[in-house]
Amino acid sequence: MSSVLYDVPGPRAVIRNRILGAITIVVVLAVVGFFVWRLAATGQFTAQKWSAFTYTNVWLQVGQALLRTLGAFAVAAVGALVLGFVLAIGRLSDHAWIRIPVGAVVEVLRAVPVLIFMFLLYYGLPVLGIRMEPYWAVVIALIAYNGSVLAEVIRAGVESLPRGQREAGYALGLRKAGVMRLILLPQAIRAMMPVIIAQLVVTLKDTALGFIITYPELLFYARFIGSQATLGSPIVPATILMGAIYIALCLLLSMVATVVERRLRRSAKTARVAEANQPTQEVTDTELIVAQRGAGRHDAGGGTL
């Protein structure tokens, strides 16, 4: 027995898959258990280690660090999307004097790591007499790198569409800008939405690199709390807490992306249904007009008789 995509596993394959699944679960639980045991053995779960988080001022500082992280991510995400669209359109240009330089820019921006971008902006520009705040160094570096990656994602999405979509737009009298804006980009965005959201999640996590250039985000504050000897140097509890906050933010972003993707699919499906029903309605109206005209001729003929 087989399906369209794969052969349905037989009894031996089912047993083998269950054994492999059980072994995987046991190995994962063993690794997690060993990790938790080492944390407990080194006293990371003691009340002294977690006493720092019983102070209201500490949670206020965590909230401020969270707002700084979200502030950097929001500007970087919007900027990366805008830059990605601009670079993608340049890469898809028919003019070589636009396509080739834009392609070179995209390749350079993709090749340079985000941390090196931050170092160049924060430590390199002062050598040239230009000082930049840590916030803008983080944001610009994230925009440059993630924008170049999103440009390739959008370009790949547009080029993966059937060529008939483009030709149909030209047949309707649209120019290339109209075909790109009204036909190609909406479909490419819907198709590549999971990849775009995944890259935005990477952007959110990369804000943690800002602590190296003294940007006071979540990881920077976790390091600050962990270095306080008066609080028992709770570096591991602080890191666990900040990691949990990052996980919650990523899950929230994924949920928002799922909702947006469902709405886009629903709107696209509704539009296709409306387009499918439109010709039927036109045919019905045409048939009605023809029938009325035929009835009029029949009445006129009957009167002459």
ABEGO torsion letter per residue (X at the ends): XBBAABBBBBAAAAAAAAAAAAAAAAAAAAAAAAAAAAAAAAGAABAAAAAAAABAAAAAAAAAAAAAAAAAAAAAAAAAAAAAAAAAAAAABABAAAAAAAAAAAAAAAABBAAAAAAAAAAAAAAAGBBBBAAAAAAAAAAAAAAAAAAAAAAAAAAABBAAAAAAAAAAGBBAAAAAAAAAAAAAAAAAAAAAAAAAAAAAAAAAAAAAAGBBBAAAAAAAAAABAAAGGBAAAAAAAAAAAAAAAAAAAAAAAAAAAAAAAAAAAAAAAAAAAAAAAAAAAAAAAAAAAAAAAAAAAAAAX
